[in-house]
């Protein structure tokens, strides 16, 4: 969180929108750190499509909105908008650009959008990850980020800058079995998909004796409205 401090709007009170927030833990942590380390008062709003996730947040001062980000309309503008590991759930570039345009519209004039996407360093690895997630309806379609994220931001009329890096995350077939209830046949299908790509071109996606592993990177980007 500290890497975003140099890019905050110069205000003593900030409005924060956490898009695709789940329970909003990151937003709550930011509000506390702003108060204790910067003496800045912040008002937090969470937006998520899941009522179950939102009800896990017990802070009575935090506003919760249960809505589909792609369909919702907000008249309020926010000084800060947060998103973490969620842009890939919008399963096509077109949908991602639409989501980014909505976020841009909700930014105040001097507002900042902070995004930490699930990222693979090369487009070829990203495309392989997309094929893996599309291979089974239980897992669901995803479109992960790669170096072409700059183009997505540009098409949404946002100017962006990389400001930090969060720890990498390695997931294996065990997480997919537990979360999506895939079986042995589906694990083998994913192994076969991975095997079609040369090892040298997929250092972050590997076949293992028990299944497979995928290592996601998490760069942190700040973005502002790009005025013509």
N, C-alpha and C positions, 0 to 999 in steps of 0.2 A: 504493500500500500504506500510506503514512503516514497516510492519513485514517482507517484503522481503529484506530490505536494508542490514541486516547482511549477506545475502547470495549472494550478487552481486559479479560478477567477479571483481578483483582488476584492473580496467582500467579507464582511464580518458575519453575515448570515447567508447560507447557501441552501438551495433547494436541490435535492438529489432524487433522480429516478433510476431505479434498478430494474432493467428490462430482462424478462425471462429469469426472474429472481430466485425461484424456488422459495426456500424459507427466508432468504435475505441475509444470511450470515455475513457475507462480505460487506454489504451495505451497513449493517449494524456496527461492524468493526470499524469501518471508515468514520461513521458518525462519532463514535467514542474517541477515536484518535484525533479527529479534528478538534474536539472539545478539550482534550487533555494536553495535546501537543501544540495546537495552533490557536487555541482560545476562539475557535470558530463555531458558531451554532449552526446546526444543519437539520433540515427537515427531510425525512426519508419517505419515499413512496415506492412500494413494491408492485410490480406487474407480473403476473404469471397466469398461465392457463389452468393451473391445477389448484383447486380449492384446498385439497389435502396438504399441499406444500405450504400454501400461505397460512393456514391455520396453525402450522408449527411455530410461526412467529408470534410470540406472546407479548411483544412490546405494544402497549396501548397507544403510544405516541406515533407509531409507524402506520402510515396509511397503506391499506392493501386493496389492490384492484385485481379481480379475477376476470381476465379477458384474453382473447386472442390478439396478440400484438399486431398481427397483420390486418385486423378488422377494426380495432379500437380507434377512437378519436379523442384527443386531448386538446383542450384550449389553453392549458397552462404551459409555460415555457420553463425549462429547468437549467440551472447553472451547471450541473454535472449529470451525465447519464452513464450508467455502468452496464457492462455486459461481460459475462465470463463463460467461456466454453459453451456457447449457445447458438452462435451464428450458423454453425454447421447443421443445426436441426431444420433450418430452412433449406430444403433439399435441392434447390437449383440456383444457379447464378441469378436468374431473373427474380426469384423470391428473395434472395439475399439483398439484392440492390433495392428492392421495394422496402424491405425491413430497414435498411440503412437510410433510405429517403425519409421514412417515417420518423426515425430517430433524429435526423437532421431537422425536421420540422418542429420537433419538441425542444430543441436546444434554444436557450436564450442567445441573444446576439453575440455575447462573449462567452458562451457556454462551451464546455469540453466534453467530448464523448471518449470514455476510456473502455477499451475492449481487450480482453485476453482470450484469443481464439485457440481452439485445438488445431494445431498447425503441423504440417509436414514440409520439410525443407524444399523438396522438389515437386513439381507438378506431376511427374510420373508416379511418385510415391503417393501423392494425394489421390490421384486417379485410381490407383490400386486399392487404397483404403476405401474409396467410394464404392468400388466394385464388390469389395468384401461385405460392406454393409447393405448393399442392394441385393446380395445373393440370397437373402433369407427374409421373408416377411416378418418373422418374429423380431429380428433386429431392427429393420426399418431403414429407409433411404436416408442417407446423410450426404452432405457435400462439405468436406473439410477445407480448411484454408491452406494456401501455399503462397508462393511469391506473387501470384496474380491477385492477391487481396488488394494491392495498390490500385489496380484497375477498377475493382468493385467500388472502392471508396470514391474514386474519381468520377465514376458514372453516377454516384449518388450525390455528387457535388460537395464532397467532403475532402479537405486536405488533411493528411495524416502524417504522423511521425512515430517511429519506434522509440519508446522511452525506457524499456526495461525487459527483463526476461524472468519468468517464473520457473520453478522447478519442472523438469520433464516428468511425464507419467507413463509408466509401462503397464499395459494391460495384456492379459493373456486370454486364452479360450475359457479359462475358469471364470473370469468375470462375465463373459457372455453366457456361459452355461447358467450361472447363478442369476443373472439379471433378466435374460431373455428366454431361458429354458430351452436352449438349443441342444441337440443330441449329437451322438457320435457321428452319424451320417453327415450332419451339417458341418461339423468340425472338419471332417475329411474333405468336404466340398470346398471349404475355405482354404485348406492346405493346398488343394489342387489349383485354385485360383492364384495363390501366391507363387506356386512352383513355375507358373508360366512366365514370370518376370525374372530376369537375370539377377543373381544375388548382388552383384555390384551396383545395381540400380535401385536396390531396396534395403539399404542398411538399417532402416528403422522398422522394417516389417520382416519377420523371420518365421520360418517353420521350426518348430521344436518337437522333441520326441512325443510330447503329450498333445500337441496341437499347433499353436502359433503364438507370437507375441507382436505387439505394435507399440512403438514408443512415440508418443506425441510430444511436441515442443509447445511452449506457451509464451510467445512474445507478447509484450504489452504495447498497445498503440494508443496514442492520444490523437484526437481528430477535432477539427473545427469546421464551422460553416465556411465554404469556399464561395466568396461573393464575386460575381462577375466583374 
